Every structure is written in structure tokens, then in C-alpha cells.
């Protein structure tokens, strides 16, 4: 019996935001989409602010400097919305 290893690369390759969806493309070809409402800082930002993003955390995260928001591919893959503000 042979076991083939699945090759995954969860690093960010591209990020897009529409009026209601955050979409993150990964290096291995997968695409993650989530409701923008899950991330209030992004949802309340302008399209220009949402468009100004940077890859962070060695490729495993996204940072929006204008909105002070950081998301990890791990959290996005788990389907984790942003924590509620206290």
C-alpha cells in the first residue's frame, strides 16, 4: 500500500475584497472566501483601505496597515471570524 503525501502551501498569494466578501488565494491553488461582516475592521474600511494589504507572518498572514487588522491563513481555513470586541 502506498500513501501519497498531499502537498499544501498555506501561504498567501493574493487578497481581494468586495462589498461583502473577503477572498484569499493560497500558493497551493486553494481559495478561501468569508463574509466581510466577520471582520468588522475590514467591513468598516473603505475599498482603498481594504486594497492596501501586505503579506505578513512569513507568508501565513495578511496585514492591513490602514485598518490595523491582521488575519492568519490558519484562522481563515478554520472559518474563524474576528473576536467580538469587549
N, CA, C and O atoms as CSV, one atom per row, in Angstrom:
chain,resi,resn,atom,element,x,y,z
A,1,UNK,N,N,0.847,-1.171,0.000
A,1,UNK,CA,C,0.000,0.000,0.000
A,1,UNK,C,C,0.892,1.232,0.000
A,1,UNK,O,O,1.873,1.305,0.740
A,2,UNK,N,N,0.542,2.190,-0.831
A,2,UNK,CA,C,1.307,3.430,-0.884
A,2,UNK,C,C,0.466,4.575,-0.336
A,2,UNK,O,O,-0.756,4.609,-0.480
A,3,UNK,N,N,1.142,5.481,0.276
A,3,UNK,CA,C,0.486,6.680,0.797
A,3,UNK,C,C,1.097,7.864,0.072
A,3,UNK,O,O,2.307,8.083,0.119
A,4,UNK,N,N,0.253,8.615,-0.590
A,4,UNK,CA,C,0.767,9.801,-1.271
A,4,UNK,C,C,0.579,11.008,-0.371
A,4,UNK,O,O,-0.499,11.238,0.176
A,5,UNK,N,N,1.637,11.762,-0.231
A,5,UNK,CA,C,1.600,12.954,0.617
A,5,UNK,C,C,0.910,14.085,-0.139
A,5,UNK,O,O,1.191,14.330,-1.312
A,6,UNK,N,N,0.038,14.741,0.529
A,6,UNK,CA,C,-0.638,15.883,-0.064
A,6,UNK,C,C,0.252,17.102,0.151
A,6,UNK,O,O,0.648,17.401,1.278
A,7,UNK,N,N,0.557,17.791,-0.920
A,7,UNK,CA,C,1.416,18.965,-0.831
A,7,UNK,C,C,0.520,20.186,-0.678
A,7,UNK,O,O,-0.294,20.496,-1.548
A,8,UNK,N,N,0.688,20.866,0.440
A,8,UNK,CA,C,-0.075,22.090,0.660
A,8,UNK,C,C,0.882,23.239,0.948
A,8,UNK,O,O,1.962,23.055,1.508
A,9,UNK,N,N,0.462,24.391,0.558
A,9,UNK,CA,C,1.235,25.609,0.827
A,9,UNK,C,C,0.227,26.681,1.203
A,9,UNK,O,O,-0.406,27.283,0.336
A,10,UNK,N,N,0.082,26.913,2.489
A,10,UNK,CA,C,-0.940,27.809,3.009
A,10,UNK,C,C,-0.507,29.264,3.037
A,10,UNK,O,O,-1.128,30.085,3.712
A,11,UNK,N,N,0.552,29.590,2.308
A,11,UNK,CA,C,0.977,30.989,2.238
A,11,UNK,C,C,0.058,31.770,1.296
A,11,UNK,O,O,-0.507,31.215,0.354
A,12,UNK,N,N,-0.076,33.054,1.568
A,12,UNK,CA,C,-0.953,33.948,0.810
A,12,UNK,C,C,-0.328,34.298,-0.535
A,12,UNK,O,O,0.854,34.630,-0.616
A,13,UNK,N,N,-1.144,34.217,-1.596
A,13,UNK,CA,C,-0.670,34.693,-2.896
A,13,UNK,C,C,-1.433,35.929,-3.362
A,13,UNK,O,O,-0.877,36.758,-4.083
A,14,UNK,N,N,-2.711,36.069,-2.959
A,14,UNK,CA,C,-3.491,37.241,-3.368
A,14,UNK,C,C,-4.657,37.430,-2.405
A,14,UNK,O,O,-5.116,36.481,-1.770
A,15,UNK,N,N,-5.128,38.670,-2.307
A,15,UNK,CA,C,-6.254,39.017,-1.443
A,15,UNK,C,C,-7.163,39.970,-2.212
A,15,UNK,O,O,-6.705,40.893,-2.885
A,16,UNK,N,N,-8.469,39.715,-2.090
A,16,UNK,CA,C,-9.457,40.592,-2.713
A,16,UNK,C,C,-10.620,40.795,-1.749
A,16,UNK,O,O,-10.985,39.896,-0.991
A,17,UNK,N,N,-11.185,41.981,-1.794
A,17,UNK,CA,C,-12.391,42.271,-1.012
A,17,UNK,C,C,-13.435,42.877,-1.937
A,17,UNK,O,O,-13.140,43.779,-2.721
A,18,UNK,N,N,-14.652,42.373,-1.837
A,18,UNK,CA,C,-15.780,43.021,-2.488
A,18,UNK,C,C,-16.548,43.738,-1.389
A,18,UNK,O,O,-16.072,43.836,-0.258
A,19,UNK,N,N,-17.721,44.235,-1.711
A,19,UNK,CA,C,-18.530,44.926,-0.707
A,19,UNK,C,C,-18.941,44.002,0.426
A,19,UNK,O,O,-19.237,44.468,1.526
A,20,UNK,N,N,-18.964,42.676,0.169
A,20,UNK,CA,C,-19.416,41.766,1.221
A,20,UNK,C,C,-18.612,40.482,1.376
A,20,UNK,O,O,-19.004,39.608,2.150
A,21,UNK,N,N,-17.491,40.343,0.659
A,21,UNK,CA,C,-16.714,39.100,0.737
A,21,UNK,C,C,-15.216,39.369,0.793
A,21,UNK,O,O,-14.697,40.224,0.076
A,22,UNK,N,N,-14.530,38.625,1.658
A,22,UNK,CA,C,-13.070,38.589,1.693
A,22,UNK,C,C,-12.645,37.302,1.004
A,22,UNK,O,O,-13.134,36.224,1.344
A,23,UNK,N,N,-11.746,37.404,0.048
A,23,UNK,CA,C,-11.244,36.242,-0.681
A,23,UNK,C,C,-9.724,36.229,-0.611
A,23,UNK,O,O,-9.065,37.213,-0.947
A,24,UNK,N,N,-9.176,35.099,-0.170
A,24,UNK,CA,C,-7.727,34.948,-0.057
A,24,UNK,C,C,-7.309,33.731,-0.872
A,24,UNK,O,O,-7.792,32.623,-0.638
A,25,UNK,N,N,-6.410,33.942,-1.830
A,25,UNK,CA,C,-5.847,32.848,-2.623
A,25,UNK,C,C,-4.568,32.373,-1.959
A,25,UNK,O,O,-3.752,33.177,-1.510
A,26,UNK,N,N,-4.400,31.067,-1.902
A,26,UNK,CA,C,-3.199,30.474,-1.318
A,26,UNK,C,C,-2.255,30.004,-2.413
A,26,UNK,O,O,-2.665,29.796,-3.555
A,27,UNK,N,N,-0.983,29.839,-2.053
A,27,UNK,CA,C,0.045,29.426,-3.005
A,27,UNK,C,C,-0.243,28.053,-3.613
A,27,UNK,O,O,0.181,27.773,-4.734
A,28,UNK,N,N,-0.963,27.190,-2.878
A,28,UNK,CA,C,-1.218,25.844,-3.393
A,28,UNK,C,C,-2.451,25.770,-4.291
A,28,UNK,O,O,-2.848,24.681,-4.706
A,29,UNK,N,N,-3.065,26.925,-4.599
A,29,UNK,CA,C,-4.190,26.948,-5.519
A,29,UNK,C,C,-5.550,27.011,-4.856
A,29,UNK,O,O,-6.555,27.228,-5.533
A,30,UNK,N,N,-5.606,26.825,-3.538
A,30,UNK,CA,C,-6.893,26.932,-2.851
A,30,UNK,C,C,-7.292,28.395,-2.713
A,30,UNK,O,O,-6.449,29.292,-2.708
A,31,UNK,N,N,-8.600,28.611,-2.601
A,31,UNK,CA,C,-9.158,29.939,-2.380
A,31,UNK,C,C,-10.087,29.869,-1.183
A,31,UNK,O,O,-10.938,28.984,-1.094
A,32,UNK,N,N,-9.917,30.812,-0.261
A,32,UNK,CA,C,-10.755,30.908,0.930
A,32,UNK,C,C,-11.632,32.146,0.771
A,32,UNK,O,O,-11.132,33.233,0.481
A,33,UNK,N,N,-12.932,31.980,0.961
A,33,UNK,CA,C,-13.854,33.116,0.944
A,33,UNK,C,C,-14.625,33.140,2.250
A,33,UNK,O,O,-15.028,32.099,2.770
A,34,UNK,N,N,-14.827,34.345,2.776
A,34,UNK,CA,C,-15.564,34.507,4.025
A,34,UNK,C,C,-16.361,35.804,3.946
A,34,UNK,O,O,-15.982,36.728,3.225
A,35,UNK,N,N,-17.460,35.872,4.685
A,35,UNK,CA,C,-18.233,37.116,4.705
A,35,UNK,C,C,-17.405,38.257,5.294
A,35,UNK,O,O,-16.777,38.093,6.341
A,36,UNK,N,N,-17.401,39.385,4.642
A,36,UNK,CA,C,-16.662,40.538,5.133
A,36,UNK,C,C,-17.201,40.977,6.502
A,36,UNK,O,O,-16.461,41.547,7.304
A,37,UNK,N,N,-18.471,40.717,6.767
A,37,UNK,CA,C,-19.074,41.077,8.053
A,37,UNK,C,C,-18.401,40.366,9.223
A,37,UNK,O,O,-18.516,40.826,10.359
A,38,UNK,N,N,-17.704,39.260,8.979
A,38,UNK,CA,C,-16.981,38.557,10.042
A,38,UNK,C,C,-15.799,39.363,10.549
A,38,UNK,O,O,-15.284,39.089,11.633
A,39,UNK,N,N,-15.363,40.346,9.786
A,39,UNK,CA,C,-14.175,41.136,10.107
A,39,UNK,C,C,-14.559,42.614,10.118
A,39,UNK,O,O,-14.367,43.308,9.119
A,40,UNK,N,N,-15.100,43.106,11.240
A,40,UNK,CA,C,-15.637,44.474,11.295
A,40,UNK,C,C,-14.662,45.560,10.869
A,40,UNK,O,O,-15.068,46.529,10.228
A,41,UNK,N,N,-13.392,45.422,11.208
A,41,UNK,CA,C,-12.431,46.469,10.794
A,41,UNK,C,C,-12.365,46.555,9.278
A,41,UNK,O,O,-12.314,47.649,8.717
A,42,UNK,N,N,-12.366,45.411,8.618
A,42,UNK,CA,C,-12.355,45.418,7.157
A,42,UNK,C,C,-13.686,45.924,6.613
A,42,UNK,O,O,-13.714,46.728,5.681
A,43,UNK,N,N,-14.781,45.457,7.192
A,43,UNK,CA,C,-16.109,45.841,6.714
A,43,UNK,C,C,-16.336,47.349,6.802
A,43,UNK,O,O,-17.014,47.927,5.952
A,44,UNK,N,N,-15.767,47.990,7.835
A,44,UNK,CA,C,-15.953,49.425,8.007
A,44,UNK,C,C,-14.905,50.254,7.257
A,44,UNK,O,O,-14.991,51.482,7.226
A,45,UNK,N,N,-13.928,49.592,6.658
A,45,UNK,CA,C,-12.910,50.310,5.897
A,45,UNK,C,C,-13.396,50.672,4.509
A,45,UNK,O,O,-14.382,50.129,4.012
A,46,UNK,N,N,-12.694,51.588,3.903
A,46,UNK,CA,C,-13.004,51.963,2.517
A,46,UNK,C,C,-12.407,50.923,1.575
A,46,UNK,O,O,-11.526,50.162,1.974
A,47,UNK,N,N,-12.874,50.884,0.335
A,47,UNK,CA,C,-12.259,49.969,-0.636
A,47,UNK,C,C,-10.749,50.204,-0.774
A,47,UNK,O,O,-9.987,49.255,-0.956
A,48,UNK,N,N,-10.324,51.456,-0.688
A,48,UNK,CA,C,-8.897,51.768,-0.789
A,48,UNK,C,C,-8.133,51.191,0.398
A,48,UNK,O,O,-7.050,50.632,0.227
A,49,UNK,N,N,-8.694,51.324,1.602
A,49,UNK,CA,C,-8.036,50.777,2.790
A,49,UNK,C,C,-7.967,49.250,2.725
A,49,UNK,O,O,-6.947,48.659,3.076
A,50,UNK,N,N,-9.046,48.616,2.278
A,50,UNK,CA,C,-9.052,47.153,2.146
A,50,UNK,C,C,-8.100,46.687,1.048
A,50,UNK,O,O,-7.571,45.577,1.108
A,51,UNK,N,N,-7.886,47.533,0.055
A,51,UNK,CA,C,-6.977,47.181,-1.041
A,51,UNK,C,C,-5.510,47.330,-0.682
A,51,UNK,O,O,-4.641,46.822,-1.391
A,52,UNK,N,N,-5.227,48.020,0.408
A,52,UNK,CA,C,-3.843,48.213,0.855
A,52,UNK,C,C,-3.509,47.139,1.892
A,52,UNK,O,O,-3.621,47.364,3.097
A,53,UNK,N,N,-3.103,45.981,1.405
A,53,UNK,CA,C,-2.766,44.859,2.275
A,53,UNK,C,C,-1.341,44.407,2.001
A,53,UNK,O,O,-0.770,44.684,0.947
A,54,UNK,N,N,-0.782,43.703,2.982
A,54,UNK,CA,C,0.581,43.174,2.862
A,54,UNK,C,C,0.592,41.741,3.372
A,54,UNK,O,O,-0.120,41.398,4.317
A,55,UNK,N,N,1.402,40.916,2.739
A,55,UNK,CA,C,1.622,39.566,3.257
A,55,UNK,C,C,2.456,39.711,4.527
A,55,UNK,O,O,3.401,40.499,4.563
A,56,UNK,N,N,2.109,38.954,5.567
A,56,UNK,CA,C,2.834,39.027,6.841
A,56,UNK,C,C,3.063,37.626,7.386
A,56,UNK,O,O,2.662,36.633,6.779
A,57,UNK,N,N,3.702,37.564,8.520
A,57,UNK,CA,C,3.926,36.294,9.240
A,57,UNK,C,C,4.564,35.225,8.352
A,57,UNK,O,O,4.131,34.073,8.334
A,58,UNK,N,N,5.591,35.626,7.626
A,58,UNK,CA,C,6.296,34.667,6.776
A,58,UNK,C,C,5.461,34.126,5.637
A,58,UNK,O,O,5.760,33.060,5.099
A,59,UNK,N,N,4.413,34.850,5.262
A,59,UNK,CA,C,3.544,34.420,4.170
A,59,UNK,C,C,2.239,33.796,4.645
A,59,UNK,O,O,1.348,33.526,3.840
A,60,UNK,N,N,2.123,33.566,5.956
A,60,UNK,CA,C,0.941,32.895,6.507
A,60,UNK,C,C,-0.076,33.866,7.101
A,60,UNK,O,O,-0.952,33.458,7.864
A,61,UNK,N,N,0.034,35.128,6.760
A,61,UNK,CA,C,-0.899,36.114,7.278
A,61,UNK,C,C,-1.067,37.273,6.323
A,61,UNK,O,O,-0.305,37.437,5.370
A,62,UNK,N,N,-2.086,38.077,6.602
A,62,UNK,CA,C,-2.365,39.284,5.829
A,62,UNK,C,C,-2.497,40.432,6.823
A,62,UNK,O,O,-3.148,40.297,7.859
A,63,UNK,N,N,-1.871,41.564,6.497
A,63,UNK,CA,C,-1.914,42.752,7.344
A,63,UNK,C,C,-2.455,43.915,6.516
A,63,UNK,O,O,-2.015,44.155,5.391
A,64,UNK,N,N,-3.422,44.634,7.101
A,64,UNK,CA,C,-3.958,45.853,6.510
A,64,UNK,C,C,-3.491,47.011,7.377
A,64,UNK,O,O,-4.099,47.279,8.413
A,65,UNK,N,N,-2.415,47.712,6.980
A,65,UNK,CA,C,-1.854,48.768,7.836
A,65,UNK,C,C,-2.813,49.934,8.089
A,65,UNK,O,O,-2.791,50.522,9.171
A,66,UNK,N,N,-3.644,50.273,7.121
A,66,UNK,CA,C,-4.568,51.396,7.292
A,66,UNK,C,C,-5.694,51.075,8.278
A,66,UNK,O,O,-6.321,51.981,8.828
A,67,UNK,N,N,-5.946,49.782,8.497
A,67,UNK,CA,C,-7.066,49.364,9.353
A,67,UNK,C,C,-6.606,48.654,10.619
A,67,UNK,O,O,-7.428,48.275,11.453
A,68,UNK,N,N,-5.294,48.474,10.768
A,68,UNK,CA,C,-4.731,47.762,11.917
A,68,UNK,C,C,-5.385,46.388,12.093
A,68,UNK,O,O,-5.770,46.012,13.200
A,69,UNK,N,N,-5.505,45.650,10.995
A,69,UNK,CA,C,-6.109,44.324,11.006
A,69,UNK,C,C,-5.092,43.303,10.537
A,69,UNK,O,O,-4.343,43.546,9.591
A,70,UNK,N,N,-5.068,42.158,11.206
A,70,UNK,CA,C,-4.192,41.051,10.842
A,70,UNK,C,C,-5.011,39.764,10.870
A,70,UNK,O,O,-5.721,39.499,11.840
A,71,UNK,N,N,-4.914,38.973,9.822
A,71,UNK,CA,C,-5.580,37.674,9.760
A,71,UNK,C,C,-4.562,36.628,9.346
A,71,UNK,O,O,-3.663,36.902,8.552
A,72,UNK,N,N,-4.707,35.434,9.886
A,72,UNK,CA,C,-3.816,34.339,9.520
A,72,UNK,C,C,-4.542,33.367,8.601
A,72,UNK,O,O,-5.765,33.236,8.657
A,73,UNK,N,N,-3.780,32.693,7.762
A,73,UNK,CA,C,-4.398,31.676,6.913
A,73,UNK,C,C,-4.938,30.532,7.767
A,73,UNK,O,O,-5.934,29.907,7.403
A,74,UNK,N,N,-4.295,30.257,8.891
A,74,UNK,CA,C,-4.797,29.210,9.789
A,74,UNK,C,C,-6.210,29.529,10.264
A,74,UNK,O,O,-7.094,28.674,10.213
A,75,UNK,N,N,-6.420,30.755,10.723
A,75,UNK,CA,C,-7.746,31.167,11.178
A,75,UNK,C,C,-8.766,31.184,10.053
A,75,UNK,O,O,-9.911,30.774,10.240
A,76,UNK,N,N,-8.350,31.659,8.883
A,76,UNK,CA,C,-9.252,31.676,7.739
A,76,UNK,C,C,-9.662,30.257,7.337
A,76,UNK,O,O,-10.828,30.012,7.030
A,77,UNK,N,N,-8.709,29.328,7.339
A,77,UNK,CA,C,-9.027,27.942,6.998
A,77,UNK,C,C,-9.953,27.290,8.022
A,77,UNK,O,O,-10.749,26.418,7.674
A,78,UNK,N,N,-9.852,27.706,9.273
A,78,UNK,CA,C,-10.746,27.186,10.315
A,78,UNK,C,C,-12.118,27.836,10.252
A,78,UNK,O,O,-13.053,27.359,10.896
A,79,UNK,N,N,-12.260,28.913,9.488
A,79,UNK,CA,C,-13.528,29.616,9.421
A,79,UNK,C,C,-13.801,30.445,10.661
A,79,UNK,O,O,-14.944,30.582,11.097
A,80,UNK,N,N,-12.725,30.998,11.226
A,80,UNK,CA,C,-12.845,31.759,12.472
A,80,UNK,C,C,-13.084,33.238,12.200
A,80,UNK,O,O,-12.216,33.907,11.639
A,81,UNK,N,N,-14.258,33.766,12.592
A,81,UNK,CA,C,-14.469,35.211,12.480
A,81,UNK,C,C,-13.633,35.962,13.505
A,81,UNK,O,O,-13.107,35.361,14.441
A,82,UNK,N,N,-13.509,37.261,13.334
A,82,UNK,CA,C,-12.774,38.083,14.300
A,82,UNK,C,C,-13.469,37.999,15.655
A,82,UNK,O,O,-14.696,37.921,15.721
A,83,UNK,N,N,-12.687,38.016,16.740
A,83,UNK,CA,C,-13.310,38.000,18.071
A,83,UNK,C,C,-14.162,39.254,18.291
A,83,UNK,O,O,-13.849,40.329,17.778
A,84,UNK,N,N,-15.225,39.100,19.048
A,84,UNK,CA,C,-16.082,40.242,19.376
A,84,UNK,C,C,-15.332,41.189,20.317
A,84,UNK,O,O,-14.633,40.748,21.229
A,85,UNK,N,N,-15.487,42.480,20.084
A,85,UNK,CA,C,-14.864,43.481,20.964
A,85,UNK,C,C,-15.528,43.430,22.332
A,85,UNK,O,O,-16.743,43.271,22.446
A,86,UNK,N,N,-14.709,43.567,23.362
A,86,UNK,CA,C,-15.250,43.511,24.737
A,86,UNK,C,C,-15.857,44.822,25.152
A,86,UNK,O,O,-16.353,44.945,26.271
